[in-house]
Amino acid sequence: MAATQDALYAALDVELSWSEKELPERERTKHVHRLHPYLGKFIPQLVEELLRRHVATGGRVLDPFAGSGTTLVQALESGMDATGIDLAAFNCLLIRVKTERWNPFTLEHDLRDALGRFERGDGEGVAATGYVAEWFAPQAAADLLRFRSLITGYECADVLRVVLARAARSARLTTHFDLDFPSLPQHGPYWCHKHKRECRPVERASHFLRRYTLDTLARLKEFSRARGPGEAVVLHGDAREIDPGSGFDAVVTSPPYPGLIDYHEQHRYAYELLGLDDLRECELGAAEGGTGRQALARYVDGVGEVLARSADTLTPGAPLLVVVNDRRELYSDVLERAGLNLIGRYRRHVNRRTGLRAGEYFEDVLVARRP
Ligand SMILES: C[S@@+](CC[C@H](N)C(=O)[O-])C[C@H]1O[C@@H](n2cnc3c(N)ncnc32)[C@H](O)[C@@H]1O
């Protein structure tokens, strides 16, 4: 694609601007894309279309900000190999669970066996302390800790860890309208803005553990039928330091936006229950860092460095496809810092599912390349 004025002021790409009717929630959350909530992911169909436009079947794709693994899952579905890097340990666990080629018999056995033992009352009753005692009702904490005690020893232990985290998220003492970043535990009944009635915080976790064990099993089986022959590699750490190898045919990624989301904090319950490594001080663009001048300069430098390193891994002429909402107009500096040329830009209209946030919302896919 030639560098033209169009590249800089792209018209709306209608093929990438789906309406709710064209792309209902069921499709956007197909198979493993709904294994666990994750704030800040892009939709699978966007990745699917970008891969169709830019990468041949059998190619290799890199996502240095892999998040919940949308790029990796879609690359596998499109018959490619994929490598993802993420700083957040829980995200890496989630991606591994989504993309591993599980033995179907072991998977079925392990999940049903663990659930059966849990429902028969097996497992250790441990006293809740700290975060768990604070954020869960006594019965919910007891359910989660007993389920956790049953996990080790199974070949599919990581799948059970993701089930445990998902149940913990649903069972926290939060209001229904503040599930992403609750600030204080909710102990009594409250007026629920979401359901327009009085609601009560959750008291137990056993029903979530059952529901999510069975749902996870069904979703993993569905994906095992949808995926191609490719494999995924998941690397945990800072993308400014990790070497993912070479010979990639494209980078498809969405960097964190500055000052918007704390990626570790959104899964705090998982870090607490699973004892995962917390590397939040290396998060690029963390909400906690704010959007002051220095924070934005660090952001440009950090994301620029990651994109430069990613470009080094590509075969000659291969593109970097970077999904951004560049409201702060930082990306000409980011690309310059990375030594990349902008050769194209797709602009898409993002369909807001809720009526809560008014106004039009657009997102750009920057197509960049080494000069
Ligand atoms: C916008 S999200 C990516 C979402 C992904 N496209 C998806 O669909 O799930 C950005 C990700 O960058 C990760 N991240 C932030 N700083 C990082 C760093 N220094 N190295 C690697 N990953 C980092 C965050 O943990 C987060 O998961």
The ligand as a Tripos MOL2 file, in Angstrom:
@<TRIPOS>MOLECULE
LIG
   27    29     1     0     0
SMALL
NO_CHARGES

@<TRIPOS>ATOM
      1 C1         -5.2440   -3.1550   25.4460 C.3       1 LIG1
      2 S1         -4.6380   -4.5440   26.3110 S.3       1 LIG1
      3 C2         -4.5450   -5.7690   25.0370 C.3       1 LIG1
      4 C3         -5.8530   -6.4540   24.8450 C.3       1 LIG1
      5 C4         -5.8360   -7.5220   23.7660 C.3       1 LIG1
      6 N1         -5.7690   -6.9340   22.4510 N.3       1 LIG1
      7 C5         -7.0770   -8.3910   23.8760 C.2       1 LIG1
      8 O1         -7.9050   -8.4140   22.9590 O.co2     1 LIG1
      9 O2         -7.2540   -9.0140   24.9180 O.co2     1 LIG1
     10 C6         -2.9750   -4.1690   26.6430 C.3       1 LIG1
     11 C7         -2.1800   -5.2440   27.3910 C.3       1 LIG1
     12 O3         -0.8170   -4.7700   27.5180 O.3       1 LIG1
     13 C8         -0.2830   -5.3400   28.6920 C.3       1 LIG1
     14 N2          0.9410   -4.6060   29.0670 N.ar      1 LIG1
     15 C9          1.0600   -3.4030   29.6900 C.ar      1 LIG1
     16 N3          2.3550   -3.0860   29.8400 N.ar      1 LIG1
     17 C10         3.0830   -4.0980   29.3060 C.ar      1 LIG1
     18 C11         4.4850   -4.3540   29.1560 C.ar      1 LIG1
     19 N4          5.3790   -3.5150   29.6060 N.pl3     1 LIG1
     20 N5          4.8640   -5.5040   28.5510 N.ar      1 LIG1
     21 C12         3.9390   -6.3900   28.0820 C.ar      1 LIG1
     22 N6          2.6080   -6.2060   28.2190 N.ar      1 LIG1
     23 C13         2.1750   -5.0730   28.8100 C.ar      1 LIG1
     24 C14        -1.4120   -5.2710   29.7040 C.3       1 LIG1
     25 O4         -1.2280   -6.2300   30.7320 O.3       1 LIG1
     26 C15        -2.6300   -5.5490   28.8130 C.3       1 LIG1
     27 O5         -2.9970   -6.9010   28.9180 O.3       1 LIG1
@<TRIPOS>BOND
     1     1     2 1
     2     2     3 1
     3     2    10 1
     4     3     4 1
     5     4     5 1
     6     5     6 1
     7     5     7 1
     8     7     8 2
     9     7     9 1
    10    10    11 1
    11    11    12 1
    12    11    26 1
    13    12    13 1
    14    13    14 1
    15    13    24 1
    16    14    15 ar
    17    14    23 ar
    18    15    16 ar
    19    16    17 ar
    20    17    18 ar
    21    17    23 ar
    22    18    19 1
    23    18    20 ar
    24    20    21 ar
    25    21    22 ar
    26    22    23 ar
    27    24    25 1
    28    24    26 1
    29    26    27 1
@<TRIPOS>SUBSTRUCTURE
     1 LIG1         1 GROUP 0 **** ****
